[in-house]
Amino acid sequence: MIVRARAPLRLGLAGGGTDVAPYCDQHGGYVMNAAIDKYAYVIVDPSPTGMVEFHALDRGVSMECTAGAVANGDPALQLLAGVYLRISRDFLDGRQPPLRIRTYSDAPPGSGLGSSSTLVVALVTALAEYFMLALGEYEIAHLAYEIERRDLALAGGKQDQYAAAFGGFNFMEFHRDDRVIVNPLRIKDWVLAELEASLLLYFTGVSRESARIIDEQSRNAATGKQVSVEAMHRLKDEAVQMKEALLKGDLPAFARTMQAGWEAKKLMATSITNPMIDAVEGVATANGALATKVSGAGGGGFMMFVCDPADRVRLSRALAAQGGTLLDFHFNAHGAVAWRTG
């Protein structure tokens, strides 16, 4: 038997960073995001060697362990091992069955599309199908969050896991004690079409270590650094404004809110922007971009731009000349899914 799973990557549209502790525990966080048709993939089947095998196919990294002796080792495979160990502990009475787990993703780690958390959600979804575990979207997302943030002690927030599990456009609320409320939005078809015509996604070619940026952001919130905390308050308010703009189909308000959110986000930590990002933003603005935003924690990865669809070709050519890569995408209404084959 072979189980395959995939989970969608996401665009963070507004409020990103307010889902990170301690801010969301102290003030509550709001995030507006949307899933896209780029994915993290997982394949699970019985190991042909009788060992436990982990293969990150897109990174060219593999590891084999004797069943019963699996531990978190190679950092490049810690997400695979972490999910396997947690499922073993919580659902299999500690039993470590000989499985082969293979993964790959449409986006590299550090891209700002939530690729690491999306991969964890896909892994949990695949193993839940393999072992026939009755887990819903909230349970999968929360388990993925605990594996990353607690078991593996990786810095970050909560939005990516819920975006990958639920799919679609969601306004998310983050409260103390890990309480999360996902509010799916019904966006009109013409609004979706206009958004897809107006948004460009540009990969800078630079993957970044989001944990370092998030650590600085968390320290600023924990110490009450006024500029950073006030910026987070603004981001939270802008998530509400973004939700209203999307539901009303007010695309000018969408662009204004995204740009305001980017200006606020840059105040949360010093490494969110840099000269390279500033230079690309300047070129984009000179060629029709109405709003700019770096997806994810910042520092590199993917940048988003909003433009009048009539300026899309001009803006695309200008961005391509900066040495990065444009990624074609569409929005995706579906969350993580697993299926059996073979």
C-alpha positions in Angstrom: 0.0 0.0 0.0 1.2 3.5 -0.9 -0.2 6.7 0.7 0.3 10.0 -1.0 -0.5 13.4 0.5 -0.2 17.0 -0.4 -0.8 20.3 1.4 -1.0 23.8 -0.2 1.4 26.6 0.4 0.0 30.0 1.3 0.3 33.7 0.7 0.2 35.8 3.9 -1.9 38.8 2.9 -2.2 40.7 6.2 -1.5 40.3 9.9 1.5 38.0 9.6 3.6 38.0 12.8 0.6 38.6 15.2 0.2 34.8 15.3 3.6 34.5 17.0 3.9 34.2 20.8 4.1 36.1 23.1 2.2 38.8 21.1 -0.8 36.6 20.3 -0.9 35.4 23.9 -0.9 38.9 25.3 -3.0 40.8 22.7 -4.6 38.2 20.4 -3.6 38.0 16.7 -5.5 38.3 13.4 -4.1 37.0 10.1 -5.6 37.0 6.6 -4.1 34.4 4.3 -4.9 32.4 1.1 -3.8 28.9 -0.1 -2.3 28.6 -3.6 -1.8 25.8 -6.0 1.7 25.0 -5.0 2.2 22.1 -2.6 4.3 20.1 -0.2 4.1 16.4 -1.1 4.6 13.2 0.9 4.8 9.5 -0.1 4.5 6.8 2.6 4.9 3.1 2.0 6.4 0.0 3.7 10.1 0.1 3.7 11.6 -2.3 1.2 14.7 -2.7 3.4 12.9 -3.3 6.7 14.4 -0.1 8.1 12.8 3.3 8.7 13.8 5.5 5.8 13.5 9.3 5.4 14.1 10.9 2.0 13.9 14.6 1.3 13.9 14.1 -2.5 14.2 17.7 -3.5 17.1 18.3 -1.2 18.9 15.1 -2.0 19.1 14.0 1.7 18.3 10.5 3.0 18.6 8.6 6.3 18.0 5.0 7.4 17.4 3.9 10.9 16.7 0.5 12.6 13.0 0.4 13.5 12.8 1.3 17.2 15.9 3.4 17.1 14.7 6.5 15.3 15.8 9.8 16.7 16.0 13.4 15.4 19.4 13.6 13.7 20.2 15.4 10.4 18.6 18.8 10.6 17.6 18.5 7.0 15.4 15.6 8.0 14.2 16.7 11.4 10.7 17.5 10.2 10.2 13.9 8.8 11.7 12.3 12.0 9.8 14.7 14.3 6.4 13.8 12.8 7.2 10.1 12.7 8.2 10.1 16.3 5.2 12.0 17.5 2.7 9.8 15.6 4.6 6.7 17.0 4.3 8.1 20.6 0.7 9.4 20.5 -1.0 6.8 18.4 1.1 3.6 18.1 2.1 3.1 21.7 5.7 3.9 20.9 5.9 1.3 18.1 8.2 2.4 15.2 7.0 0.5 12.1 9.4 0.1 9.1 8.2 2.8 6.7 9.7 4.7 3.8 8.8 8.4 3.9 9.6 10.5 0.9 8.9 14.3 0.6 9.4 17.1 -1.9 8.0 20.7 -2.2 7.2 23.2 -4.9 9.0 25.9 -2.9 12.4 25.8 -1.1 12.7 26.2 2.7 12.9 29.9 3.7 10.8 31.0 0.7 8.2 32.7 2.8 5.3 30.6 1.6 5.1 28.5 4.8 6.9 25.5 3.2 8.3 24.0 6.4 5.0 24.0 8.2 3.1 22.9 5.1 5.4 19.9 4.8 4.7 19.0 8.5 0.9 19.2 7.8 1.3 17.0 4.7 3.3 14.5 6.8 0.7 14.4 9.6 -2.1 14.0 7.0 -0.2 11.2 5.2 0.5 9.2 8.4 -3.1 9.8 9.6 -4.3 8.2 6.4 -1.8 5.3 6.6 -2.7 4.4 10.1 -6.4 5.3 9.7 -6.4 8.0 12.4 -9.5 10.1 12.7 -8.0 13.6 12.7 -9.9 16.7 11.5 -8.4 19.9 10.2 -8.0 21.6 13.6 -6.4 18.5 15.1 -4.0 18.1 12.2 -3.0 21.8 12.3 -2.5 21.8 16.1 -0.5 18.6 16.1 1.7 20.0 13.3 2.2 23.2 15.4 3.2 21.2 18.5 5.6 19.1 16.6 7.4 22.1 15.1 7.3 24.6 18.0 7.5 22.3 21.0 9.0 18.9 20.0 11.5 20.4 17.6 11.8 23.9 19.3 11.6 25.7 15.9 10.7 29.3 16.2 7.6 30.6 14.4 3.9 31.2 14.5 0.7 29.3 13.9 -0.9 30.5 10.7 1.0 28.2 8.3 -0.2 25.0 9.8 -3.9 26.1 9.7 -3.6 27.5 6.2 -2.2 24.2 4.9 -4.8 22.1 6.7 -7.9 24.2 5.7 -7.0 25.7 2.3 -8.9 28.6 0.8 -9.1 32.2 2.0 -9.2 32.4 5.8 -9.4 35.1 8.4 -7.7 33.5 11.5 -7.8 34.5 15.1 -5.1 33.5 17.5 -5.6 33.6 21.3 -3.9 32.6 24.5 -3.6 28.9 25.4 -3.2 27.9 21.7 -6.9 28.7 20.9 -7.3 29.3 17.2 -10.4 30.1 15.2 -10.4 29.7 11.4 -13.0 31.8 9.6 -13.3 30.7 5.9 -14.3 33.5 3.6 -16.5 33.1 0.5 -14.8 35.3 -2.1 -16.7 36.1 -5.2 -15.4 34.5 -8.4 -14.8 37.8 -10.1 -12.8 39.0 -7.1 -10.6 35.9 -7.3 -10.1 36.5 -11.0 -9.2 40.1 -10.5 -6.8 39.2 -7.7 -5.0 36.6 -9.8 -4.7 39.2 -12.6 -3.3 41.8 -10.2 -0.9 39.8 -8.1 2.7 38.9 -9.0 4.8 36.5 -7.0 8.5 37.0 -7.4 11.3 34.8 -5.9 14.3 36.8 -4.9 16.5 33.8 -5.2 17.5 34.2 -1.5 16.2 31.8 1.0 16.4 33.1 4.6 16.5 31.7 8.1 13.1 32.8 9.4 13.8 31.6 12.9 16.3 34.4 13.5 13.9 37.1 12.3 11.1 35.6 14.4 13.3 35.4 17.5 14.0 39.1 17.2 10.3 39.8 16.7 9.4 37.7 19.7 12.0 39.4 21.9 10.7 42.8 20.9 7.1 41.8 21.9 8.3 40.1 25.1 10.2 43.2 26.2 7.4 45.6 25.2 9.5 47.5 22.6 7.0 50.2 21.8 7.7 50.6 18.1 7.5 46.9 17.4 4.4 46.3 19.5 2.6 49.2 18.0 3.5 47.9 14.5 2.0 44.6 15.4 -1.2 46.3 16.6 -1.4 48.0 13.2 -0.9 44.7 11.4 -3.7 43.2 13.4 -6.0 46.0 12.4 -5.0 45.7 8.8 -5.9 42.0 8.7 -9.5 43.1 9.5 -9.3 45.8 6.8 -8.0 43.2 4.3 -10.9 40.8 5.1 -13.4 43.6 4.5 -11.7 44.6 1.2 -11.8 41.0 -0.1 -15.4 40.4 0.9 -16.5 43.7 -0.8 -14.3 43.3 -3.8 -12.6 46.6 -3.1 -9.2 46.1 -4.9 -7.9 49.6 -4.3 -8.4 49.1 -0.6 -6.7 45.7 -0.9 -3.6 47.3 -2.4 -3.6 50.2 0.2 -3.9 47.7 3.1 -1.1 45.5 1.8 1.3 48.4 1.4 0.4 49.7 4.9 1.0 46.3 6.3 4.4 46.1 4.7 5.4 49.4 6.1 4.3 48.3 9.6 6.0 44.9 9.3 9.3 46.5 8.6 9.2 48.0 12.1 8.8 44.7 13.8 12.5 43.6 13.4 15.6 45.1 11.8 16.2 42.2 9.4 12.8 42.0 7.8 14.0 44.2 4.9 17.5 44.8 3.4 19.1 46.8 0.5 18.3 44.0 -2.0 14.6 44.0 -1.1 14.4 47.8 -1.0 16.0 47.9 -4.5 13.5 45.5 -6.0 10.6 47.4 -4.3 11.9 50.6 -5.9 12.0 49.0 -9.4 8.6 47.5 -8.9 7.1 50.9 -7.8 8.6 52.6 -10.8 7.0 50.0 -13.1 3.4 50.0 -11.9 3.4 48.2 -8.6 0.7 49.7 -6.3 1.8 47.6 -3.3 4.7 45.5 -2.2 5.0 42.8 0.5 7.5 40.2 1.4 5.8 36.9 2.1 6.6 35.2 5.4 9.0 36.5 8.0 10.9 38.7 5.6 14.6 39.0 4.7 14.3 37.3 1.4 12.2 34.6 -0.2 9.1 35.6 -2.2 7.9 39.1 -2.7 4.3 39.9 -3.7 3.2 42.9 -5.8 -0.2 44.3 -6.6 -0.6 46.1 -9.9 -3.3 47.2 -12.4 -3.6 44.1 -14.7 -2.7 46.5 -17.7 0.7 47.0 -16.1 1.4 43.3 -15.4 3.6 42.7 -18.5 5.7 45.9 -17.9 6.1 45.0 -14.2 6.9 41.3 -15.0 9.7 42.4 -17.4 11.2 44.8 -14.9 11.2 42.2 -12.1 12.7 39.5 -14.4 15.6 41.9 -15.1 16.4 42.0 -11.4 17.6 38.4 -11.5 14.8 36.7 -9.6 12.1 34.4 -10.9 8.4 35.0 -11.3 6.1 32.2 -10.1 2.7 31.6 -11.8 0.0 30.6 -9.4 -3.7 30.3 -8.8 -5.7 30.3 -5.5 -6.6 27.0 -4.1 -9.9 26.3 -2.2 -8.7 22.9 -0.8 -6.6 22.0 2.2 -4.4 19.0 2.9 -5.5 15.7 1.4 -4.3 12.1 1.4 -5.2 9.1 -0.7 -4.2 5.5 -1.1 -2.8 3.9 -4.2 -1.1 0.6 -5.2 
